[in-house]
Amino acid sequence: MSWERNFAARYLSLGHPEHILGSDAVIDAVRQLIRLEGPGALVVDELRHEDLEQIGWSGSRSHLRAVAEALQRVVSGDVEYLAVRAPTGEPVAKGAIDYTSHDGAGTLWQLATQPELQSLGLGSYLVREAERRIRLRGLRWAILGVEDNNPRARRLYERLGYQAYGREAASWEQEDERGTVTMYETEVTLLRKHL
Ligand SMILES: CC(C)(COP(=O)(O)OP(=O)(O)OC[C@H]1O[C@@H](n2cnc3c(N)ncnc32)[C@H](O)[C@@H]1OP(=O)(O)O)[C@@H](O)C(=O)NCCC(=O)NCCS
């Protein structure tokens, strides 16, 4: 084991469980681990209700409510919700698959990577695991919708083999700093990939 790997592993094993990802040193150690060993050094498993308080980095309170609602649909099998975890257990990237929104396909949504750990391959890693889960259900299409104002995410999906094939109206709750909730209406480009 190289000294850097040793440092990262030892640092992370010293972890204090609560809000440990708030610490710059821990973020640095996770980043170093990913740089040395790739995103595959981190485990992907199921996001759980107990994780909600540790994914505040992924969006506003209304986003977290939408995540909680999605998690409630996991038990029926309509949704799978995945988390990539730091060695200390906290989610550092997350995303869901909805099996009901498009016939014969798994639809990826609510994808997000902890801002300080973006551009290290975690998003790609999560999308590939989601594709594997969709195939395990016997489905051959992965679909996702991306807004026009998010060209970086679109570039990432196109690089992963997704192609635009249509557009769809979308809406979700939005909350400002004062806690005012409004409905955000938009249109997304639909991208799909044959698995
Ligand atoms: C979109 C999002 C989930 C991507 O997650 P990510 O973990 O940054 O994704 P990746 O690291 O796999 O890929 C992103 C970029 O990193 C680059 N990258 C991937 N692996 C890399 C590595 N090992 N080393 C350096 N760069 C790498 C990719 O080339 C890509 O480059 P780009 O910036 O030119 O597009 C993330 O940016 C995010 O949370 N955005 C905010 C929420 C959002 O927009 N969600 C999507 C809604 S459709």
The ligand as an SDF file (V2000), in Angstrom:
LIG
                    3D

 48 50  0  0  0  0  0  0  0  0999 V2000
  -24.1220   16.0830  -13.1460 C   0  0  0  0  0  0  0  0  0  0  0  0
  -23.3300   15.5020  -11.9660 C   0  0  0  0  0  0  0  0  0  0  0  0
  -24.2220   14.4810  -11.2300 C   0  0  0  0  0  0  0  0  0  0  0  0
  -22.0910   14.7860  -12.5180 C   0  0  0  0  0  0  0  0  0  0  0  0
  -21.4060   14.1860  -11.4410 O   0  0  0  0  0  0  0  0  0  0  0  0
  -19.8030   14.0550  -11.4100 P   0  0  0  0  0  0  0  0  0  0  0  0
  -19.4890   13.1670  -10.2650 O   0  0  0  0  0  0  0  0  0  0  0  0
  -19.1560   15.3830  -11.4580 O   0  0  0  0  0  0  0  0  0  0  0  0
  -19.5690   13.2760  -12.7980 O   0  0  0  0  0  0  0  0  0  0  0  0
  -18.1920   12.7380  -13.4190 P   0  0  0  0  0  0  0  0  0  0  0  0
  -17.0660   13.1090  -12.5490 O   0  0  0  0  0  0  0  0  0  0  0  0
  -18.4050   11.3200  -13.7450 O   0  0  0  0  0  0  0  0  0  0  0  0
  -18.0980   13.5270  -14.7710 O   0  0  0  0  0  0  0  0  0  0  0  0
  -18.0880   14.9480  -14.7610 C   0  0  0  0  0  0  0  0  0  0  0  0
  -16.8530   15.5040  -15.3990 C   0  0  0  0  0  0  0  0  0  0  0  0
  -15.7020   14.9870  -14.7680 O   0  0  0  0  0  0  0  0  0  0  0  0
  -14.8130   14.4710  -15.7460 C   0  0  0  0  0  0  0  0  0  0  0  0
  -14.1740   13.2810  -15.1470 N   0  0  0  0  0  0  0  0  0  0  0  0
  -14.7150   12.0740  -14.9700 C   0  0  0  0  0  0  0  0  0  0  0  0
  -13.8350   11.2430  -14.3890 N   0  0  0  0  0  0  0  0  0  0  0  0
  -12.7160   11.9750  -14.1690 C   0  0  0  0  0  0  0  0  0  0  0  0
  -11.4690   11.6840  -13.5900 C   0  0  0  0  0  0  0  0  0  0  0  0
  -11.1590   10.4600  -13.1250 N   0  0  0  0  0  0  0  0  0  0  0  0
  -10.5470   12.6850  -13.5070 N   0  0  0  0  0  0  0  0  0  0  0  0
  -10.8460   13.9140  -13.9730 C   0  0  0  0  0  0  0  0  0  0  0  0
  -12.0100   14.2400  -14.5420 N   0  0  0  0  0  0  0  0  0  0  0  0
  -12.9350   13.2920  -14.6400 C   0  0  0  0  0  0  0  0  0  0  0  0
  -15.6900   14.0810  -16.8830 C   0  0  0  0  0  0  0  0  0  0  0  0
  -14.9590   14.0860  -18.0750 O   0  0  0  0  0  0  0  0  0  0  0  0
  -16.7060   15.2010  -16.8350 C   0  0  0  0  0  0  0  0  0  0  0  0
  -16.1490   16.3250  -17.4720 O   0  0  0  0  0  0  0  0  0  0  0  0
  -16.9660   17.6500  -17.8630 P   0  0  0  0  0  0  0  0  0  0  0  0
  -16.8680   18.5410  -16.6830 O   0  0  0  0  0  0  0  0  0  0  0  0
  -16.2440   18.1800  -19.0600 O   0  0  0  0  0  0  0  0  0  0  0  0
  -18.3670   17.2450  -18.1580 O   0  0  0  0  0  0  0  0  0  0  0  0
  -22.8220   16.6150  -11.0090 C   0  0  0  0  0  0  0  0  0  0  0  0
  -22.1630   17.5980  -11.7620 O   0  0  0  0  0  0  0  0  0  0  0  0
  -23.9030   17.2780  -10.1670 C   0  0  0  0  0  0  0  0  0  0  0  0
  -24.2200   16.8330   -9.0620 O   0  0  0  0  0  0  0  0  0  0  0  0
  -24.4910   18.3910  -10.6900 N   0  0  0  0  0  0  0  0  0  0  0  0
  -25.5310   19.1190   -9.9590 C   0  0  0  0  0  0  0  0  0  0  0  0
  -26.8750   18.3990  -10.0400 C   0  0  0  0  0  0  0  0  0  0  0  0
  -27.2380   18.0920  -11.4860 C   0  0  0  0  0  0  0  0  0  0  0  0
  -27.1090   18.9330  -12.3740 O   0  0  0  0  0  0  0  0  0  0  0  0
  -27.7160   16.8330  -11.7080 N   0  0  0  0  0  0  0  0  0  0  0  0
  -28.0560   16.3440  -13.0360 C   0  0  0  0  0  0  0  0  0  0  0  0
  -29.4410   16.6540  -13.4050 C   0  0  0  0  0  0  0  0  0  0  0  0
  -29.8010   15.9970  -15.0310 S   0  0  0  0  0  0  0  0  0  0  0  0
  1  2  1  0
  2  3  1  0
  2  4  1  0
  2 36  1  0
  4  5  1  0
  5  6  1  0
  6  7  2  0
  6  8  1  0
  6  9  1  0
  9 10  1  0
 10 11  2  0
 10 12  1  0
 10 13  1  0
 13 14  1  0
 14 15  1  0
 15 16  1  0
 15 30  1  0
 16 17  1  0
 17 18  1  0
 17 28  1  0
 18 19  1  0
 18 27  1  0
 19 20  2  0
 20 21  1  0
 21 22  1  0
 21 27  2  0
 22 23  1  0
 22 24  2  0
 24 25  1  0
 25 26  2  0
 26 27  1  0
 28 29  1  0
 28 30  1  0
 30 31  1  0
 31 32  1  0
 32 33  2  0
 32 34  1  0
 32 35  1  0
 36 37  1  0
 36 38  1  0
 38 39  2  0
 38 40  1  0
 40 41  1  0
 41 42  1  0
 42 43  1  0
 43 44  2  0
 43 45  1  0
 45 46  1  0
 46 47  1  0
 47 48  1  0
M  END
$$$$
